[in-house]
Amino acid sequence: MAILYKCRHCKQLLGTINQDVIDAKLLGFQALSSEDRKEMIQYVENGDIEIKVICEDCQDTLEHNPHYHALDSFIQ
């Protein structure tokens, strides 16, 4: 099982944690609301967990173009 951190906008893989046993408390998942957990955490068929985050490039783009927040996707 792996935990994959991917950008929600550009889909770039930002990091991976490969562990047989992972303590969700150490990752801070309990600090998320149930709505945020549903939005950010996806369980993949092979047993991996995909966490949707935002990369620095997309964050920078959103900061310089705040109207992009209203779009479903701003990556072309």
N, C-alpha and C positions, 0 to 999 in steps of 0.2 A: 504494500500500500504506500502511496505517495501523496503528499499534499502539494498541489501545484498552484502557485500564485501567478495569475494572469491578469493583464490589463483589460478592464471591461470595455475599453474603447478600441484599442488597436490589436488586442489579442496577443500581444507579446508575452512570452513566458519570462517572468521576472525572478522566479526562484522556485526551488523544489526542496521539500523535506522528505527524505526516504527513511522511514522507521517502521518497524513491525508494530509497535505500540506507541500511540501518541496521546498525550494527555491534553485534552481540549482546553482545560483550565490554564495550562501554560501558554497556549496560543491566544487566549483572551476571548474565545468564542462566547463565553458566558456573559461578557460585557455588552454584547450586541442584543438589540431587541429581537423579538421573534420575526418581525417583518424584515429587519436587516439581515438576519441569518438566512431567511428564505431567498432574499435578493442576492446575497453575496456568496453563499455556499452551495455548490452543486456536487452531487455524488455521481461519479462516473461508473458505468457498467463494470469496468475491470476492478473496482474497489477503490480507485483513487478518489481524492477529494479535490475539487477545483475551487479556489477562492478568487473571486473577482475583486480586484483592487484597481488602482490607477497608477500608471507609470509617471515619471517626472515629465516626460515630453508632453503627454496628454494633459497633465495638470497645468503645465506652463501655457499650453494652448488655450485651455479653459480660462485661465487667469487673464490672458490678453484678449480673449473673445468671450465675455460672459454670456452673450446671447446664445452661444453654442449649448448651454445647459438645457435649453428648451428643445433641442434636437435629440432624436433617438440615436443618431450616429452623425458625427462630424468628420469621420475619416472617409476619404474618397479613394 
